[in-house]
């Protein structure tokens, strides 16, 4: 699947070294086409509940998924990811 810049996506897996969890929502800010046979990569900007940037991370396409109409956003404390 190809994603457009500035679309919101959810992480499909935890990224523990960045304190990010599966289901966290991020915005795509850049696309990195892979070499032939490589997966496309995306740079994501992750925001807190107030809209402040808390991280910028690059992931493989297989690590994200689109948001769906039947999903609801949930708030968690960032500290919870650090345990």
N, C-alpha and C positions, 0 to 999 in steps of 0.2 A: 504494500500500500504506500502511496506517496502522500506526504503531508504538505500543506501550504504553510508558508511562514506566517507567524502570528496566530496560528490555530492553537487551541489548548488541547493537551493530551494528558493521559495518566500514565504513570510508571507501571510497568508490568512486573517489576521485581524491585527488591530493596537495593539501595546503594549505601551500605553501612558507613563507608568512609566519608560520606557526604551528609550523613544523618537523614537520608531520604528513604521513604518507605513505599512499597507497592501501593498504588492508589493515589499517591500524591499527584497533584495537578501542576502542570508547568506549561509555559508558552514556548513554542518553537520560534527561535530568533535567527537560525541559520541552518542551511542544508549542506551536507558534505557528501557529494556523490562518491561512491567507492570506485576503485579500479575495477576492471572487468572481473567478475566472480566475487567481488566484495560487497558487503552490505552497505547501504546508504547510512550515513550518520547524521545526527541532528544535534545542534546546540540548543539547550533548553534554559530558559530563565525561570527560576522558581521564586515565588513571592510568598510572603506571610499573609495573614488574614487582612492586614491593613494595606496591602498592595506594595509593600516595600520589598525590594530584591533581597533575597537571602542567599542565593547561590546561582551560579551559571555552570552547567555541566554538559558534557558532550556524551551522547549515548548512541548505541546502534538502534536501527529501526525496530528490531525484534524486542527491544526493551520498553517500547511505548505502545499505547493503544489509543484510539480515538475515544472521546467522551460520547456517551449515548444519552438519548432523551430520557430513558427510564432510570438514570442514575442520579444520585443526590450527593452534593459535596458535604464533607464532614470536617470539622475542625479538630486538630490534635495539637498538643504542646510540642514544640520542637525538641525540648529536653527529653521527651519520651523515646526519641530515636537514638539517643546517645547511651542508653542502658545496655 
